[in-house]
Amino acid sequence: MIDTGFLSPCERRALIFAMWTAALVASALVGSFLNVVIYRGPVMWGLVDDQDGTRGNLLGPRSYCPSCKQPIKYYFLIPILGYAALRGKCAACKAPISPRYPLVELAAVAIAGVSILLFGFATPALLSTLLGWTLLVLAVIDLETGYLPDWLTLPLIAFGLAANASSMFVSWQQAIIGSIAGAAAFWALGALWRRWRGVDALGLGDAKLMAALGAWAGATALPAIVFVASVASLVVVFIISRLRGVSVGATDPLPFGPGLCVGGYGVFLLMQAGVAA
């Protein structure tokens, strides 16, 4: 936490305003980068095929229209505002641009804003923001590809355990038990369902994500996370059925990862705010 006791009230307000502005602008820029990770990461990690070989990596090429492959002019790359200026269409070919791009940027800003409101300008706010951003990327990748990359879930487990080694969010005992219990419960549930019905209901990616959430939020948070995740997943099923104009059957594959990300981060924040135990 920054010491502002030596400043006058006016100077203190000006400093806080500047810090908020810098944090939110930086978060929007990070949100733009998260979109790059969402689009190019699954190809880099071998989860999906790059059919035309144009996606590249996190360093290049510069952002382009997926339809006509024309590079997007730099002034249209301004987060949120660029999409609004283009009215959701490519300037070159007029093909629609997915609203996912501004939504991810707005979500990145919201995650940082809530974390700062909850923790102030301090280390826990930074770690809470990084957790939220990672879960945001995982949720969208799982929704679009059906995968939860080990490149993101495994480091998230390690960082959660490291953050709580000094009991920053929960006790280190809660973090360790939560990580083990989260992974074990989902692995066992998936194995039982596979043995009973002969299909994979929960993948190992879900178990690893649950381990990460347990490492950050602790063992006592797991039941609430699963409950909120189940409700969120039902909402996703309803939205998908409406958008597609068809009913979603019990055997249709639907990702559970987005619900886990929403439930996990929501319960984590509520626990830190003292709303949930």
C-alpha positions as CSV (number, residue, x, y, z in Angstrom):
1,M,0.0,0.0,0.0
2,I,1.3,3.4,-0.9
3,D,1.8,5.9,1.9
4,T,0.0,9.2,1.0
5,G,-0.1,10.7,4.5
6,F,2.4,13.4,3.6
7,L,0.2,14.7,0.8
8,S,-2.5,17.3,1.0
9,P,-6.1,16.0,0.5
10,C,-6.1,17.6,-3.0
11,E,-2.8,16.0,-3.9
12,R,-4.0,12.7,-2.5
13,R,-7.1,12.7,-4.7
14,A,-5.1,13.6,-7.8
15,L,-2.7,10.8,-7.1
16,I,-5.4,8.3,-6.6
17,F,-7.2,9.4,-9.8
18,A,-3.9,9.1,-11.7
19,M,-3.3,5.6,-10.3
20,W,-6.8,4.5,-11.1
21,T,-6.5,5.8,-14.7
22,A,-3.2,4.2,-15.2
23,A,-4.4,0.9,-13.8
24,L,-7.6,0.8,-16.0
25,V,-5.8,1.9,-19.2
26,A,-3.1,-0.7,-18.6
27,S,-5.8,-3.4,-18.0
28,A,-7.5,-2.6,-21.3
29,L,-4.1,-3.0,-23.1
30,V,-3.6,-6.3,-21.3
31,G,-7.1,-7.3,-22.4
32,S,-6.0,-6.7,-26.0
33,F,-3.1,-9.0,-25.4
34,L,-5.3,-11.6,-23.8
35,N,-7.3,-11.8,-27.0
36,V,-4.0,-12.6,-28.8
37,V,-3.4,-15.4,-26.3
38,I,-6.9,-16.7,-26.8
39,Y,-6.6,-16.7,-30.6
40,R,-3.0,-17.9,-31.0
41,G,-2.3,-19.9,-27.9
42,P,-4.3,-23.0,-28.8
43,V,-2.3,-23.3,-32.0
44,M,1.0,-22.7,-30.3
45,W,0.2,-25.4,-27.8
46,G,-0.9,-28.0,-30.4
47,L,-4.5,-28.0,-29.3
48,V,-6.0,-27.0,-32.6
49,D,-4.8,-26.9,-36.2
50,D,-3.7,-23.7,-37.9
51,Q,-5.3,-24.6,-41.2
52,D,-4.0,-21.6,-43.2
53,G,-0.8,-21.1,-41.2
54,T,-1.5,-17.5,-40.5
55,R,-2.1,-17.3,-36.7
56,G,1.5,-16.9,-35.8
57,N,2.6,-16.6,-32.1
58,L,2.4,-14.2,-29.3
59,L,5.1,-12.0,-30.9
60,G,3.9,-11.8,-34.4
61,P,2.5,-11.2,-37.0
62,R,0.7,-7.9,-36.1
63,S,-3.1,-8.1,-35.6
64,Y,-5.0,-8.7,-38.8
65,C,-8.6,-9.4,-40.0
66,P,-9.3,-13.2,-39.9
67,S,-11.4,-12.9,-43.0
68,C,-9.2,-10.9,-45.5
69,K,-5.9,-11.2,-43.6
70,Q,-5.3,-7.5,-44.0
71,P,-3.3,-6.0,-41.1
72,I,-5.5,-3.7,-38.8
73,K,-4.3,-0.1,-38.7
74,Y,-2.6,0.8,-35.5
75,Y,-5.3,3.4,-34.5
76,F,-8.0,0.7,-34.7
77,L,-6.1,-1.4,-32.2
78,I,-6.9,0.9,-29.3
79,P,-8.8,-1.4,-26.9
80,I,-12.6,-1.1,-26.9
81,L,-12.5,2.3,-28.8
82,G,-11.1,0.7,-31.9
83,Y,-13.9,-1.8,-32.1
84,A,-16.5,0.9,-31.6
85,A,-14.9,3.1,-34.3
86,L,-15.0,0.2,-36.8
87,R,-18.6,-0.6,-35.7
88,G,-17.6,-4.2,-35.4
89,K,-16.6,-4.6,-39.0
90,C,-13.2,-4.9,-40.8
91,A,-12.3,-1.6,-42.4
92,A,-11.0,-3.4,-45.5
93,C,-13.5,-6.2,-46.3
94,K,-16.4,-5.2,-44.0
95,A,-16.5,-8.7,-42.5
96,P,-17.9,-8.7,-39.0
97,I,-15.4,-8.8,-36.2
98,S,-16.3,-11.0,-33.2
99,P,-17.6,-9.1,-30.2
100,R,-15.4,-11.3,-28.1
101,Y,-12.6,-8.8,-28.6
102,P,-14.1,-5.8,-26.8
103,L,-15.9,-8.1,-24.3
104,V,-12.6,-9.6,-23.2
105,E,-11.0,-6.1,-22.9
106,L,-13.9,-4.9,-20.8
107,A,-13.7,-8.0,-18.6
108,A,-10.0,-7.4,-18.1
109,V,-10.7,-3.8,-17.0
110,A,-13.5,-5.0,-14.7
111,I,-11.3,-7.7,-13.1
112,A,-8.6,-5.2,-12.3
113,G,-11.1,-2.6,-11.0
114,V,-12.8,-5.1,-8.6
115,S,-9.5,-6.3,-7.3
116,I,-8.3,-2.8,-6.6
117,L,-11.6,-1.9,-4.9
118,L,-11.2,-5.0,-2.7
119,F,-7.5,-4.9,-1.9
120,G,-6.4,-1.4,-2.7
121,F,-3.2,-0.7,-4.6
122,A,-1.3,-3.6,-3.0
123,T,0.2,-7.0,-3.9
124,P,-3.0,-8.9,-3.2
125,A,-4.8,-6.8,-5.8
126,L,-2.1,-7.6,-8.4
127,L,-2.3,-11.3,-7.7
128,S,-6.1,-11.3,-7.7
129,T,-6.0,-9.5,-11.1
130,L,-3.6,-12.0,-12.6
131,L,-5.8,-14.8,-11.3
132,G,-8.9,-13.3,-12.9
133,W,-7.1,-12.6,-16.2
134,T,-5.8,-16.2,-16.4
135,L,-9.3,-17.6,-15.7
136,L,-10.8,-15.3,-18.3
137,V,-8.4,-16.7,-20.9
138,L,-9.1,-20.2,-19.9
139,A,-12.9,-19.7,-20.0
140,V,-12.9,-18.3,-23.5
141,I,-10.4,-20.9,-24.8
142,D,-12.5,-23.7,-23.4
143,L,-15.7,-22.2,-24.8
144,E,-14.1,-21.9,-28.3
145,T,-12.0,-25.0,-28.5
146,G,-13.1,-27.4,-25.7
147,Y,-9.6,-27.4,-24.1
148,L,-8.1,-26.1,-20.9
149,P,-4.4,-25.8,-21.7
150,D,-1.8,-27.2,-19.2
151,W,0.3,-24.2,-20.1
152,L,-2.2,-22.1,-18.1
153,T,-3.7,-24.5,-15.5
154,L,-0.5,-25.9,-14.1
155,P,1.3,-22.6,-13.5
156,L,-2.0,-21.4,-11.9
157,I,-1.8,-24.2,-9.4
158,A,1.9,-23.3,-8.6
159,F,1.2,-19.6,-8.2
160,G,-1.8,-20.2,-6.0
161,L,0.2,-22.4,-3.6
162,A,3.1,-19.9,-3.7
163,A,0.7,-16.9,-2.9
164,N,-0.8,-18.8,0.0
165,A,2.5,-20.0,1.3
166,S,2.4,-16.9,3.5
167,S,-1.4,-17.3,3.9
168,M,-2.1,-14.3,1.7
169,F,-5.7,-15.3,0.8
170,V,-6.2,-18.5,2.8
171,S,-4.0,-20.6,5.1
172,W,-1.3,-22.7,3.4
173,Q,-3.0,-25.8,4.8
174,Q,-6.3,-24.8,3.2
175,A,-4.5,-24.2,-0.1
176,I,-2.7,-27.6,-0.2
177,I,-5.8,-29.5,0.9
178,G,-8.0,-27.5,-1.6
179,S,-5.6,-28.2,-4.5
180,I,-5.4,-32.0,-3.8
181,A,-9.1,-32.3,-3.0
182,G,-10.2,-30.4,-6.0
183,A,-8.2,-32.5,-8.4
184,A,-9.0,-35.8,-6.7
185,A,-12.8,-35.1,-6.6
186,F,-13.1,-34.2,-10.3
187,W,-10.8,-37.0,-11.4
188,A,-12.8,-39.5,-9.4
189,L,-16.1,-38.1,-10.6
190,G,-15.0,-38.2,-14.2
191,A,-13.7,-41.8,-13.8
192,L,-16.9,-43.0,-12.3
193,W,-19.0,-41.4,-15.0
194,R,-16.8,-42.9,-17.7
195,R,-17.1,-46.3,-16.2
196,W,-20.9,-46.0,-15.8
197,R,-21.9,-44.3,-19.1
198,G,-18.8,-45.0,-21.2
199,V,-18.3,-41.4,-22.1
200,D,-16.0,-38.6,-20.8
201,A,-18.1,-36.2,-18.7
202,L,-15.2,-34.3,-17.1
203,G,-11.7,-34.2,-18.5
204,L,-8.4,-33.9,-16.8
205,G,-8.3,-30.2,-17.7
206,D,-11.3,-29.7,-15.4
207,A,-9.5,-31.5,-12.6
208,K,-6.4,-29.4,-13.0
209,L,-8.5,-26.2,-13.1
210,M,-10.3,-27.3,-9.9
211,A,-6.9,-28.0,-8.3
212,A,-5.8,-24.4,-9.2
213,L,-9.0,-23.0,-7.7
214,G,-8.5,-25.0,-4.6
215,A,-5.0,-23.7,-4.3
216,W,-6.2,-20.1,-4.5
217,A,-9.5,-20.2,-2.6
218,G,-8.9,-23.1,-0.2
219,A,-10.7,-26.4,0.5
220,T,-13.8,-24.8,2.1
221,A,-14.5,-22.9,-1.1
222,L,-14.8,-26.0,-3.3
223,P,-18.5,-26.8,-2.7
224,A,-19.6,-23.2,-3.4
225,I,-17.4,-23.1,-6.5
226,V,-19.0,-26.3,-7.9
227,F,-22.5,-25.0,-7.1
228,V,-21.9,-21.6,-8.8
229,A,-20.2,-23.3,-11.7
230,S,-23.1,-25.6,-12.2
231,V,-25.6,-22.7,-12.3
232,A,-23.3,-20.8,-14.6
233,S,-23.0,-23.8,-17.0
234,L,-26.8,-24.1,-17.1
235,V,-27.0,-20.5,-18.2
236,V,-24.4,-21.1,-20.9
237,V,-26.4,-24.1,-22.1
238,F,-29.5,-21.9,-22.3
239,I,-27.7,-19.2,-24.2
240,I,-26.1,-21.6,-26.6
241,S,-29.5,-23.3,-27.3
242,R,-31.1,-19.9,-28.0
243,L,-28.3,-18.7,-30.3
244,R,-28.3,-21.9,-32.2
245,G,-32.1,-22.2,-32.3
246,V,-31.8,-25.9,-31.3
247,S,-32.2,-27.8,-28.0
248,V,-29.0,-29.0,-26.4
249,G,-29.1,-32.7,-25.5
250,A,-27.8,-34.5,-22.5
251,T,-25.0,-36.2,-24.6
252,D,-23.9,-33.0,-26.4
253,P,-20.4,-32.0,-25.4
254,L,-20.4,-28.7,-23.5
255,P,-17.4,-27.2,-21.7
256,F,-17.6,-27.0,-17.9
257,G,-14.4,-24.9,-17.7
258,P,-16.1,-21.5,-18.3
259,G,-18.6,-22.2,-15.4
260,L,-15.7,-23.3,-13.2
261,C,-13.8,-20.1,-14.0
262,V,-16.8,-17.9,-13.2
263,G,-17.7,-19.8,-10.1
264,G,-14.1,-20.0,-8.9
265,Y,-13.3,-16.4,-9.3
266,G,-16.6,-15.2,-8.0
267,V,-16.4,-17.3,-4.8
268,F,-12.7,-16.3,-4.3
269,L,-13.7,-12.6,-4.4
270,L,-16.7,-13.1,-2.1
271,M,-14.5,-14.9,0.4
272,Q,-12.0,-12.1,0.4
273,A,-14.7,-9.6,0.8
274,G,-16.0,-11.5,3.8
275,V,-19.4,-12.3,2.1
276,A,-18.8,-16.1,1.8
277,A,-17.0,-18.3,4.3
